[in-house]
Amino acid sequence: MGIVVQKYGGSSVADATGIKRVAQRIVATRKHGHDVVVVVSAMGDTTDELRDLAEQVTPLPPPRELDMLLTAGERISMALLAMAIAQLGHQARSFTGSQAGVITDSVHGRAKIIDITPGRIEAAIADGAIAIVAGFQGVSQDTKDVTTLGRGASDTTAVALAAALGAEVCEIYSDVDGVFTADPRLVPTASKLDRVSTEEMLEMAASGSKILHLRCVEYARRYQMPIHVRSSFSTKEGTWIIPDDDAGEQPMEQAIIAGVAHDTSEAKITVVGVPDKVGEAARIFEALAAAEINIDMVVQNISAAATGRTDISFTLPRADGQTAMSALARLQHEVGYDKLLYDDQIGKVSLIGAGMRSHPGITARFFAALASAGVNIEMISTSEIRISVIVDEAQVPTAVQATHTAFDLDAHEVEAVVYGGTGR
Amino acid sequence: MGIVVQKYGGSSVADATGIKRVAQRIVATRKHGHDVVVVVSAMGDTTDELRDLAEQVTPLPPPRELDMLLTAGERISMALLAMAIAQLGHQARSFTGSQAGVITDSVHGRAKIIDITPGRIEAAIADGAIAIVAGFQGVSQDTKDVTTLGRGASDTTAVALAAALGAEVCEIYSDVDGVFTADPRLVPTASKLDRVSTEEMLEMAASGSKILHLRCVEYARRYQMPIHVRSSFSTKEGTWIIPDDDAGEQPMEQAIIAGVAHDTSEAKITVVGVPDKVGEAARIFEALAAAEINIDMVVQNISAAATGRTDISFTLPRADGQTAMSALARLQHEVGYDKLLYDDQIGKVSLIGAGMRSHPGITARFFAALASAGVNIEMISTSEIRISVIVDEAQVPTAVQATHTAFDLDAHEVEAVVYGGTGR
């Protein structure tokens, strides 16, 4: 049998009890005959506690040193996990990102993986040992400094390592049973998906689903690596995320809609009364790009012929709201717009499903469901397999529930159980 | 000006406030024109807390993984210290033992330094940065695994690094003002030594003085590196430990006696009624050596002609008492001794001074002082510059005080101040 890569999040290894439970699950996989490589996050809230320590010392820690500090978190959890496995009578060896050959660029705090050279991992496996690898960290190619891949990037480490090792599957463990048709906290009748395509999962991750990070799914897609998202608190099968090629032609039983995602982390800015001349919109978006702000949806009203002016609205992460407003304010004289409006009481609701391609009428049914529920649509954007709308933040739960029901996604009984509860 | 290596113990960097205070001191040294390399221990009780975590997972952690775990401690303190220095407007870069080129053997938990290849430290200095190095850790030459040098070995890292860099001095900071003529907790009138020879410091460390570890002083002696032991809580000059060659001929004003050390960590075993034949004593000590027990003092009574039997007494670390008694019990039939006596209510008091060589009568004065104080001597051992006696543990304070007074070491006022108080 081949290699299985398993990734355990911070809530699964929050304390000694959790670490011992995870060790038993790893050993059980080993006993089934698989070679096992484990990627582990820092215990519980360790990373946040280390950030707090840094904040006590300086408001602006140098990124190189912040990475050095934060990587202590996985060093602790991976060593303890290796000890717990040894206690069960199996060999285990822990490896830092650098030792595991996770080579990155030098952008501290959000480094990108350039290459994986897992020689020491392969040697450990060849010796019959279980390899434990620190998630979230690597070593920079040019400066040989310790880097971190950014928040929640242990999933990405796991998928990239699975690809480099030619693993059969990358199992991502957390405190939920899998990917659901909607957030069970909003929709109690949300049902667990048995399988979903990488393409659909990409859209869900980009639309606010927090179960997997976007970069991790992008890796899985690029390297055709199947992911199995499941709970470390139960032995139930979770959700399989299947590469698009493997998914092949849509099988007859494939659901048209995979699920409903929502995101309340964005804000909307409207630039009112922009002169409707060539290049004015470009100047606005150039200024935002210069400030390193990623914008999401954009809508430009039809120009009122009488005034020769138009309104441009766009959404962006709330965290960047202040920066964007300042950048735009500096442009007012130059562009000559009337005013800026800022609204962070918005939410995005997205309907995702590969079946949309071949089933017309999905949009109409979506909008009708929202209308019946009394939800007003402020902005719309679509991809081939996704329709997203911006609505009033207060109406997000109503909108998600109404959409979920309209597409017959409600389960007959409540399936979702959230274990642990310290978050991922 | 040359390179100064500074080593700060855990009590000096116990929290954010301590780290900022240490950063200011480092920057002050830098502003004086020195290149500064800092060796730092883990914050406060971090190492003990990590050991506790390991114990919660397994009673017998694999040594490789325990080293991986414990080295997280210095990683945290060194990154925070580098941040605090950056906050003061100076460049600082932290380095793990491995990055700093501390090459060791593979004996996890008590690895020995084989070589230091400080290329990255030298590059950092050349760039004008202050280099912060994790104490207590290295990387094994053959397996490239992370190793630790054993408890308190950050002092050794500092001296070895100072030697490798050709530093002017290695400053060891703690929460006491320097080396005292006796432990100030026992002798309130103990006075701080301005200078002491490496040779004397070696005897003091071997006799129970806890201010510096024996290995660190051995390194300083081998590489002729001056050490300056001082407090991180004050700017007072501490104690200079001067290589013997530099000390040269005893200057006129050199004190005959450097100080009085004591040690209450040993136990005494007496093997009663050993047949006084060639080879019997050897078999006893071979058995102890096979059990990896280091013995300290040994006394053999004069054989009673009538019985042809003798008693052999020796001292050893209390921690090894049980192991030694078991090893000897297994020998009873073979050697034919009468019985074993175990006594852990003993203490060792040592008088140390290079002046002993040229001043006869020191021993007589020492023993007379003990007799006047009503202290009974159980065992005696001497070196060229040291006289040690074993006494009843309860009489150790009386013996130390009486000796200190007899050799005119009492200061006119109380000098010793212990800052902080979390120990080293």
Chai-1 contact restraints between the chains, C-beta under 6 A:
chainA,res_idxA,chainB,res_idxB,connection_type,confidence,min_distance_angstrom,max_distance_angstrom,comment,restraint_id
A,A16,B,Q56,contact,1.0,0.0,6.0,A-B,restraint_1
A,A16,B,V57,contact,1.0,0.0,6.0,A-B,restraint_2
A,I19,B,V57,contact,1.0,0.0,6.0,A-B,restraint_3
A,Q56,B,A16,contact,1.0,0.0,6.0,A-B,restraint_4
A,V57,B,A16,contact,1.0,0.0,6.0,A-B,restraint_5
A,V57,B,I19,contact,1.0,0.0,6.0,A-B,restraint_6
A,V57,B,L80,contact,1.0,0.0,6.0,A-B,restraint_7
A,V57,B,M83,contact,1.0,0.0,6.0,A-B,restraint_8
A,V57,B,A84,contact,1.0,0.0,6.0,A-B,restraint_9
A,T58,B,M83,contact,1.0,0.0,6.0,A-B,restraint_10
A,T58,B,Q87,contact,1.0,0.0,6.0,A-B,restraint_11
A,P61,B,M83,contact,1.0,0.0,6.0,A-B,restraint_12
A,P62,B,A86,contact,1.0,0.0,6.0,A-B,restraint_13
A,E65,B,A79,contact,1.0,0.0,6.0,A-B,restraint_14
A,E65,B,A82,contact,1.0,0.0,6.0,A-B,restraint_15
A,E65,B,M83,contact,1.0,0.0,6.0,A-B,restraint_16
A,M68,B,A79,contact,1.0,0.0,6.0,A-B,restraint_17
A,M68,B,S94,contact,1.0,0.0,6.0,A-B,restraint_18
A,L69,B,A79,contact,1.0,0.0,6.0,A-B,restraint_19
A,A72,B,A72,contact,1.0,0.0,6.0,A-B,restraint_20
A,A72,B,R75,contact,1.0,0.0,6.0,A-B,restraint_21
A,A72,B,I76,contact,1.0,0.0,6.0,A-B,restraint_22
A,R75,B,A72,contact,1.0,0.0,6.0,A-B,restraint_23
A,I76,B,A72,contact,1.0,0.0,6.0,A-B,restraint_24
A,A79,B,E65,contact,1.0,0.0,6.0,A-B,restraint_25
A,A79,B,M68,contact,1.0,0.0,6.0,A-B,restraint_26
A,A79,B,L69,contact,1.0,0.0,6.0,A-B,restraint_27
A,L80,B,V57,contact,1.0,0.0,6.0,A-B,restraint_28
A,A82,B,E65,contact,1.0,0.0,6.0,A-B,restraint_29
A,M83,B,V57,contact,1.0,0.0,6.0,A-B,restraint_30
A,M83,B,T58,contact,1.0,0.0,6.0,A-B,restraint_31
A,M83,B,P61,contact,1.0,0.0,6.0,A-B,restraint_32
A,M83,B,E65,contact,1.0,0.0,6.0,A-B,restraint_33
A,A84,B,V57,contact,1.0,0.0,6.0,A-B,restraint_34
A,A86,B,P62,contact,1.0,0.0,6.0,A-B,restraint_35
A,Q87,B,T58,contact,1.0,0.0,6.0,A-B,restraint_36
A,S94,B,E65,contact,1.0,0.0,6.0,A-B,restraint_37
A,S94,B,M68,contact,1.0,0.0,6.0,A-B,restraint_38
